[in-house]
Amino acid sequence: MDDLNIHSKMFQFRALLAVVAIILAVVIFIYSDQSTVNTYARAILSLLVSVVVGSYAVDRFRDKKWLAGSAYAFVSVLNLLVFIPIVFPNIHF
């Protein structure tokens, strides 16, 4: 925790994505499930989670922490697999 630099570009990028994700989560709760806005908000939220977790995976792979990097990459891919049926409801896995 001592190497946390709040002025780094990656920290600012992740903080911005976290704020956008919170706003999208509020939008998802406000609109009904059949709303187009809700569908797009869920899709964008899934992509944001994949990007944030994917950036952590890249950082862990750079630090040669293979187990943590693999776990983050796996979660990122699972979020992408959640994204596909939201946008394309006719595709089933």
N, C-alpha and C positions, 0 to 999 in steps of 0.2 A: 504494500500500500504506500510505501515511501516514494515509489517512482511515479505516482499519479501526478501528471502534469495537466492542469485544467486549461492551459493555454495551447496545448497541442491541437493540431488540426483534427486528428482522429477522435479525440475526446469531444471536441465541439461538434463534429459530425454525428457522433453517437447521441449526444445530448439533444441535438436538433431532431433526430429521428425518434427519440423517446418522446419528445413533446408532441410531434405529429402523431405518433401512435396513440398517445393518450387522447388527443382530440378525436381521432378516428374511432376509438373505443366508445367515447361519449356519443358520437353520431350513430354508431351501431345500436346503442341502447335507446336512442330517441326514436328512430324510424322503425316501422314494422318490418317483419321478415319478408314480406312480398314487395317491398319498395326497391326500386332500382338503385337508389342512393345507398341503401343498406348493403346490397350485393356488391357494389363497387367499393364501398368502404371496407367490407370484409376482405375483398381481394387485395386492396392496397395495403391493409394492415398485415395480411399474410406475407406479402412481398417485403414490407418493412422489417418484419421480424426475421425473415430469411437474410436480408442484407446485414442487419446488425449482428446476428449470430454468425453469419459467414465472415464478417470482419474480425470477430473474435477468433474464429477458426484459423484465419490467415495469420493473426498475431501469434497464436499458440504454435503453429507450424514453424514460424520464423524462430521462435524460442526453443525449438526442438522438443516440445512437449507433445509427443505424438498421440497419447491417449486422450488428452483434453481437446486437442485439435480435431481428432477423429470424431469425438462425441459432438462437438459444435458443428462440424460439417454434416454429420448424420441428421442432427436436428434441423439444420438449414434445408437439407434435401427433403425431409419430411414436411416442412412448411411449404415447400414448393409443390409437393404432391397434394397438399390441401388446396393450394391456389388453383390448380388445374380444374377440379370439378366445380369450383365456384364460378369461374369464367365460362367454362364449357360444360354445362350440366348434362349433356348427352354422352359424355365420355365417362365410362365406369371402369374402375380398376378391380 
